[in-house]
Amino acid sequence: MTSGVKVKTWRNWSGAVVAHPSSFLQPESVDALKAALRDASARAGTVRVVGSGHSFPPLCATDETMVSLEALHGLESVDAAAREAVVWAGTNLRELGTLLASHGLAMENLGDINKQSLGGALGTGTHGTGVGLGILSTQAAAMTLVTASGDEVTCSEDASPELLQAARVSLGALGVVTRVRLRLLPAYRLRLTRRNLGLEECLAGLEEARARHRHYEFFWFPHSDRVMTKAMDLTDEPPHGVGVGRWLNEMVMENAVFGAVSRACRLRPALCAPVSRLSAKLASEGVLAGQSHTLFATPRLVRFQEMEYGVPVERGPDCLRELAEYITRQQLPVHFPVEYRFVRGDDVFLSPAHGGDRAFIAVHQYRGMPLEPYFSGAEAIFRNHGGRPHWGKLHTQTAATLKHLYPRWDDFQRVREQLDPEGRFLNPYLRRLFLEEGAKSATHPRA
């Protein structure tokens, strides 16, 4: 059965992407999903799958059929002995953490937001931080998709490994991912330590810090020389510091107060620099401990726009120094901290970390404030350092430039054209990413 409703307007989390799908479907079974996709193909229509809408570019936007997998969520099966679980792709990460914990299991790593659906997080190469930890997709041992023809295809490391490496990060361009078999760990606790440091002191000790901690990241405050570091390591400590104090810090200071000063900065951009310097002074140090899935994520109620690139890990410090110098020289109105994280290299075809470890650097701008020249300048710096864009964040690259960044680009394209020869999963944005203007392609998107 499929619940279909007319949705006049769909918006992503940031509010910057608006779409008017002709139909919004919420299939309640795989058979209903297959029927919906066959129907769309019979009408020569296109389909985009939407999760929580946390991607910043128009990945999901369509004026044709939009499909939500919200009704296909939860655990299909759990093998605690093998430390694996088959999870429906519509499960959001927050729900997943709780479900796995009830079976004494946990994901190896997570990002800092837990609102995304599992399918959306994997499809866009979402990542956390840790020198020995890959993007979330590397935890997927097998995946099941429904193609545009309504056929079900399963791939794993043993069966169709090439398809798995394409499907692990696919932007929804191969088919609709319905289920994922995840490799898991026994449930574990983490100890989180926050420190305030000088930027150069942080960068001087970066190699040692990222090697010493299971998870390490830092936030640089623009227009200042200060950073706040976050380190997380395995611990047997009982949970502490995760009660009212954490709530006050994250909900009041990082959301309510920061939201208020952000609105002031939007009205008076000259406030950005002093606000950023004040934020650096007020950033609280501290230590807390808790279950892994409760510590990775932090609530993000202040809406913003974001660009993030992964650069070769050895280029990260110089890349950040150039970005800092650019912001200072141009006196850019920026008060959001710049985020710096680490990801282990992998062999996923479209993973930004394909082929080697990466340092991911993210810039943010408050909703409604101008992105230029901040994002264009940052992107030029990222690209000069060999950066690859995060698929769920803003960037200006196209098929003509992306093909030079990914050694397995042609392999992904071959798989995509085999599974979706008519381009039923391509919207205008994905056509820009995957189809070179004027180039011959086996894909024939709808005119």
Buried (B, 14 or more C-beta within 10 A) or exposed (E): EBEBEEBEEBEBBBEBBEBBBEBBBBBEEBBBBBBBBBBBBEEEBBBBBBBBBBBBBBBBBBEBBBBBBBBBBEBBEBEEEEBBBBBBBBBBBBBBBEBBBEBEBBBBBBBBBBBBBBBBBBBBBBBBBBBBBBBBBBBBBBBBBBBBBBEBBBBBEEEBEBBBBBBBBBBBBBBBBBBBBBBBBEBBBBBBBBBBBEBEEBBEEBEEBBEEBBBBBBBBBBBBBBBBBBBBBEBEBEBEBBEEEBEEBBBEBBBEBBBEBBEBBBEEBEBBBBBBBBBBEEBEEEEBBBBBBBBBBBEBEBBBBBBBBBBBBEBBBBBBBBBBEBBBEEEBBBBBBBBBBBBBBBBBBBBBBBBBBBBBBBBBBBBBBEBEEBBEBBBBBBBEBBBBBBBBBBBBBBBEEBBEBBEBBEBBBBBBBEBBBBBBBBBEBBBBBBBBEEEEBEBEBEE
